Structures are given as structure tokens and as C-alpha cells.
Amino acid sequence: MSASLAPSTSTAGKTLRPQEIEIRPQSTANGNGPLSPHSWRHVPPMSNQKHHTGSVDIDDYFVGPLDVSRHSKWPFFLRMHGSVLPKMILPLFFVAAWATAITLISEKAHKLVVSSLLLTVLGFVVGLAISFRTSSAYERYAEGRKYWSQILLVGQNLARTIWLHASEREGEEGKEDLLAKVTALNLINAFAIALKHKLRFEPGIDYDDLRGLVEYLDTFAKAAEPEIPQLKQPGKLKAAGNYLGITFTESNPRKRVKRSKKPLGNLPLEILNHLSVYVDSVISNGTLGVSLYQNQAITSVVSLNEILIGTERVLATPLPLAYSIAISQITWVYVLLLPFQLYSELRWLTIPGCVVAAYIILGIAAIGREIENPFGHDVNDLPLDAYCEELAQDLDTITAMPRQEALGVGGWMRRTGNRVFWPLSEKGWGEWMGREKGDMREVLVTKTRADLAVRRSFAAPRKSGEDEKAHLHGLQQADA
């Protein structure tokens, strides 16, 4: 499906309304060339995104972030999408081999047994360590989500302030004002997208969702684009190693940033500079003349800068390395000592028992490592692409209402469908305009009394004073 405008809506001088847009299927979609009302939905997928079709492949399960629009009917304990099981395969095989070796030696040669007291003491320490690791990782994950929610909030407020409260002058200056407002709203969208790429260590502007929004700006990222190394697709062995969580196959995510021969600058910050210049221009030319709206616009730009710094703080402040090393070592020491402590009670069942215990302990630790950086491409990372698309759609919704119509309060309020005192009255605006002002206030009082009566109906009816006395007298006689 693609969105296309009906021919009847192209009449000159007519204001396009949402209900007048016709959505019809498009038999052919040209993926090349400039976008038009017939092809704007067919934006090519970004270079780092998988184009999901109806088929199921391995990337749908182990490469993320998770597509929030999808719904699975499988119970959680049977789901693979989002699970850390692929990264647990090699550790579990190693634990199984280790437990098998210890069990065989204990059965055939010499019993390798230690006191179960060690299991209790180490279990308490490991539990504290894993709990600390998981809670600190989820705190970073939740904080990253709060910052992106704040981007949506501040972006919507700034866009609404610019679109509705910045006036448009007459003549050619009015056209410039309209184009400048749309450009400013595009910069809000570009800020979110540029921040997404920055947090993922993706330098430059050569991305399908970003290039068209910032290519005309003079930025360090644009100047450095020819010198940035191209992103290479990993080979099959390296991709398999990444799926299995082998650390030796993981590439440095900052490699392209470090190998750039020119300064990359800070693209989100440079976009905020251009937004600040626009806000200053509308204040100077008087189109944003109300001081309250001026303060809102300036404060919104400052808030976006605070979000930029906050997300960079989350990204650049992981759990201290000493903690990560110690927690990993403590966890593996505990897992490797399990066969020595379980053999005397479980015998051959020591092998599956160790594998299950290792999956629980190492799995929780692996989840903490995965969500520690919530801005990456893991399945459980934040769906930043979906957040950017949501912001873009919200900005399109704001610009869909012309400023003149939004400020023309009398126009849309006086429509016949405006049943002012609904549900008490089905009459519309026009009918109530023919009544007296006192009648309107009387309806408001009646509506309040009706609401109070409805609220009382939710409570159980109370007994009268005589009924309560009779009930109390009956209880006293029963006790006697």
C-alpha cells in the first residue's frame, strides 16, 4: 500500500483536510528518483537494517533491535527471538564437557568431591554479583529509554511552537516563512536520526534516513564523508562467531570513527546550532513575537542539548572494568566448582545438573552484558529506528494542520458535530447559540449533579439509621 492524493484534492486554493486524502493501492512503485506522493512510503531500508519480509530467516531471531510492531503468540519460555541462548551454546558445551570429565574421573579413578558448604558460600556471593551487574545494566537501559522519550516530548513541543505560534508574513516573505518552518521541523527530525547514528558509532551522513535532511548543511561530518572508511560486511565465519558470542570475532564498534582522516565533529550539536539560528531569526523578524513562546523555543533547544549530553553519558559510562572482570571471574569459578560439589549426591546426573545451573547463572550475566549498551544493534537493545520514525510521523501530523485553520478557533469549534454538553445533550454548537447563557450554565449544574448521582450508584446503598440500630440490636441478642 502506498499513500497517494486523490486528483480532486489538487484544486488550487483549497485546503487539504485529512478526510479528503484517498489511500489506494499502487500497482507499481519506483524505488529510484525523488519521492512523490505516490512513492513516499517506499523509502529504501537503511544500510544497517534488514528488510523484513514474510519469510523467517536467522537474522530475524538473532539480529536486532526487536521489531516492536511484530506480535508473537509463542509463550515466553519457547521464544527464541530475543533469547541469549545462541550466545550460551559454546559456554554450555564447555560446562558439559568439564562436568563430564570430572564425573568420569570420579567414577573410574578417584572421587573429586568438595564440601557442599562451599556451594552455599559462593552461591551467596555470586548471587550478589549477578544482581549488581543486572540492576546496573537495566538502570542504564531504562535511562536510555527515558532520554528517547524526552526527545519525542521536546521535539513535539518545539515543532508545535514553531508551526502554530510563528506567524507567516504576506507575499514572498510568507513563502520563505513557511519553507523555513518546514526546514526547522526537518532539523528536529534530523537531530534524532543523527543522534541515533552517533550513539551507534556510525560517522558521516551517508545514510538513507539522514542524507536528505542534512546534506545541504556545512558540517564536519559532511566534509569528512569522503575520508570515512566504508562499512564492510562480515564474512560467514565472523558472522557465525558474532551469533555465538565469541569475543575474538567482535569488531571494535569505534573502528570507523577512529580511522577517519578528518575531524568528524558532532553532527547532532551542529544541527542544534542551526536550530538556534532559526529560533533567533524568527525572534528578530517578529514572526515569533510572544515572549512566552520565545522562551519555549529556546528552552526546547536547550533540552535537546541536555538529551545529547545525557545519552553520551549513558554510552560512555559502563560498569567499571574492575567490576566486570571480578564478576565474570567469580561466576566462572562458581560454575566450574559445581561438579565437585554435586557429584556425591547426583552421580551421573551431575552433568545435566551443571548444564542447567550454568544456563541460569551465565544466562542472567549475559543479559546484563547485552543491555548494558541500550543503543546498539542487539535484539534486546532499544528500537531507535522505530523512535525516529515515530517522531517523523508526529511532525508530519503537526504540519498537516495549516496554521490559519488551527488558529481559527471559531471555525472548527462551530461545526455541527461539536456536541458541547455531550453526553447530557445531543445538541450542537449552533443550537446552543440560540439559547440563553443562563440555560448553558443550568446545563452545566445539571451535568454535575448527574455525574454525582452516577458516582453514588457505584457504591453499595447504605442502611438508614433505624436499620442500623435494629441490626446492632440483633447482634447483641445473638451474643447474649
Secondary structure, DSSP 4 states (H G I P E B T S, - for coil): -EE---GGGG-TTPPP-GGGPPEE--S----SSS--TTTTT-PPPPTTS----SS--THHHHSSS--TT----S-GGG--TT-SHHHHHHHHHHHHHHHHHHHHHHHHT------THHHHHHHHHHHHHHHHHHHHHHHHHHHHHHHHHHHHHHHHHHHHHHHHHS---SHHHHHHHHHHHHHHHHHHHHHHHHHHHHHTT--SS-STTTHHHHTTS--HHHHHGGGSPPPPPP-HHHHHHHHTT-GGGPPPTTHHHHT-SS----HHHHHHHHHHHHHHHHHHTTSS--HHHHHHHHHHHHHHHHHHHHHHHHHH--S-HHHHHHHHHHHHHHHHHHHHHHHHHHGGGHHHHHHHHHHHHHHHHHHHHHHTSTTSSSTTS--HHHHHHHHHHHHHHHHTS-HHHHH-HHHHHTSTT--TTTTT----HHHHHTS-HHHHHHHHHHHHHHHHHHHHHHSPPPPPHHHHHHHHHHHHHHH-
